[in-house]
Amino acid sequence: MVHFAKWQTWLTLAILVAGIIFSLPNLLTQQQADALPSWVPHNRISLGLDLQGGSHLLFQVDIDAVVRERLETAKDSLRDVLRKNSINYTGLVVANDTVTAQLADPSTRDKVQSLLQDSPIGVAVQIDDTGKIQGAFSDQDIRQLKGQIIEQSIEIVRRRIDLEGVKEPTIIRQGEDRVIVQLPGVGDPTHLQELIGKTAKMTFHLVSDAAPTPTHEKPTTVPPGTVALPSTDGGYEIIETRVILTGENLVDAQAGTHPTNGRPIVNFEFDSAGARKFARVTTDDVNRRFAIVLDNEVISAPRINEPIPGGRGFIEGQFTPQQTHDLAVELRAGALPAPLTVLEKRTVGAELGADSIATGKLASFMGLALVIVAVLICYGLFGVFTNVALMFNFVLLVAAMSLLQATLTLPGIAGMVLSLGIAVDANVLIHERIREEVRNARGPVMAIDAGYRAAFGTIADSHLTTIISSAFLLYFGSGTVKGFAVTLILGTIISLFTAVVVTRLFIVVWLRHARPQVLPI
Amino acid sequence: MYRGLHLIPHDTRIDFMRYHKVTFAFSMIMVVGSILLIAFKGLNFGVDFAGGILMEVTAPGPADLSKLRLQLTELGLGEVSLQQFGKPETVSIRLQHQNYGDQDLATVSEKLKTERKGIAKDELDRLAPVLAEQEAQQRAIKAVQTALGPTYTYDRTDFVGPKVGSELIQSAIWATVLALFGIMAYVWFRYEWQFGVNCLVALAHDCITTVGMFALIGWQFDLTTVAAVLTIAGYSVNDTVVIYDRIREELRRYKKMPLGELLSMSINRTLSRTVMTSGLTLLSVIAILFFGGEVLRGFSLAMTWGIVAGTYSTICVASPMLIYMNLRREKVGSMKPDAEKAASRP
């Protein structure tokens, strides 16, 4: 334990120097760090929301709504299939997450089954001997659907936030059906919360042939397969429920003005599949009206005057320029597959964040100063070695966190201070062991060797248990607690290195040069 | 040359075993008392766990709490608890989770109807209560902001839904229990099962009495406190492992010494280290307590208590209990010593 090979010495020194270099960018401001040439380390520890100010929102994704919606679609498809083939049925409804219907003639069962095989309606269908049809999602379908919806939601929330120009937002999934959104520097998230929460679901339908003109009163009955939706001008349109195209087919949407009358419009462009479909519909259904529906409201229902082959068009409605801008943003970002509701909202003002940094720094430095003085008093020269190692412990921790781009939170600062305590403990263990060995009348070299040997097992055990408990925190804890665990784990690993390697190196070098007869401990 | 301070003379021989029945009884009382306190007095859950609204505001001048309380109570938002912290200007305002009223429901339904015209009735019935609840929280925050006026600044506004709160409690309990068993498994693996079980008992002792302490004094119990409790567990196990290491070493060296005497000797021989480490860690925690500001106060208080309790439980619970655990000494004694393992490492 008192022998260091040359390469070990150099490796240790290299790690310490690297630690200093990689921790240095933290002394710079962001602008200065950005101005550095790319080959210089410029990663800095990023500050958590509690330190720099900002908003934290936890959204619940209403997946049930989507499931219900899909079931409604399945119901419509089932009706279409049965109608087209003139099969009589009764009681087609969606209840208890199941589409049910009763065949008038149970003997048509096989025919229906084969028909549904050819044109599946999106759910697994079972028909029993009495002709009762039941269609529902399998558990696997639901799981898959959930995963899909969450991922889609995250993507769209990200796009909307990006379009609003918030810097470095964090958007992550939590659990099965939740999304966490963190917005650094946003002091009042109300506007963003509203923008994020809008579904902005856009669909294109044909206006029903049976009622080609808008009505003023909401019709009491509508033909099957159609629905009456309010339109922006105050009336109602009866449209086919069949969706021709959705907002997902859009590749671009821009606010603009009408080429002839100069009114605010939104220009849009479909992707190639959408363009083909759009071209076909505009060719087949020339002279019919075409409804553009946003969140269950008809915003425009222009007449198709001629086939539109290029997949481009515009939406003209009762818009102000601001509304066309917002609509374009929402369309570009895409529709949320499911409504979002806020479960948790935390906002920290930038000033409080700055205060927290200041007090956290003060606490850390005071803690460090107190410990340094106490260690000096208790261990004299060996205390000096320990203190230098403690400094490196701090520097290496900062360097590691910068390299890993870890986020520093207030509990994280507490974790740093605690890891400092653990580093101190490791040194105390070693020094006390060396003292014991000195009392057992061993010479300086032997005492240090035996002291380190005996202490090593203990230090390894105590550090490992700390790492184990922090790992549980990291895995099960939530946001800020995680920050605490990360710093504690890093700090403990580094403490193992500084206590067992760095202080030992100092002591060994000192032993070689001073050749003491008695250890000053 | 200066040899440093020897706080504990190396020939200290305190008979720790002599009073172990007293300390066991004391610990039992503490644990049972803590459980009773937690069960009957309950914990002062923070917004994290209880749900509700927490606002931290800075007044333009020194805040007049009684006037503020009057002002806010008039808003009819249920129980309002006010607390001054840090500077005389800073006040934390805690509101309970707001139940939505007919008014909120009406506002939200109206909004839903205009925003999503033609919304189906059942969809409306389902969405409206959820949104009304949010509306109620927003309304309460707005009401406080209006009542306080524009001269106040809002440093922090937290809203935690009741569902999230109870989930956070659950995950916190799970994290703690799993961490404790993880530590036990590790100690079992490194030593003998008796050590692992004792370690678990000592850790549970520390965690329960810490939580009991919070119940007794009525400090706010939140996520940071849970972090503190887990840190205490980590610190205490560190302490325990150090002494167990020594006990194992002495078991190998003195094969014939009576167990009680041996345990006492092991504790004495590590006493200097125990005092030094606890003292130094306490120093850094006390620094957080005094300089870390209000946000870290709960954490540092818990840690201060935990360091004392952890040291006590190691010396007075975890070690003496080994007497009763039917330790098979020949087995422990025959284990390969650590020193050899360490030496065989490169």
Interface residues (C-beta under 8 A of the other chain):
Chain A: D50 L58 D62 A65 T190 V227 A228 L229 P230 D295 N296 E297 P339 T341 V342 L343 E344 K345 R346 T347 V348 G349 E351 L352 D355 S356 T359 G360 L362 A363 S364 M366 G367 L368 L370 V371 A374 V375 I377 C378 Y379 G380 L381 F382 G383 L410 P411 I413 A414 V417 L418 L420 G421 I422 V424 D425 V428 L429 E432 R435 E436 R439 R453 A454 F456 G457 T458 D461 S462 L464 T465 T466 I468 S469 S470 A471 F472 L473 Y475 F476 G477 S478 T480 V481 F484 L488 V518 P520 I521
Chain B: M1 Y2 R3 G4 L5 H6 L7 H10 E56 T58 E115 R116 K117 G118 I119 E123 R126 L127 V130 L131 Q134 Q138 T153 Y154 D155 R156 T157 D158 F159 V160 G161 K163 V164 L168 S171 A172 W174 A175 L178 A179 G182 I183 Y186 V187 R190 L223 T224 V226 A227 L230 T231 A233 G234 Y235 V237 N238 V241 V242 D245 R246 E249 R269 T270 S272 R273 M276 T277 G279 L280 T281 L283 S284 V285 I286 A287 I288 F290 F291 G292 G293 V295 L296 F299 S300 M303 D338 A339 K341 A342 A343
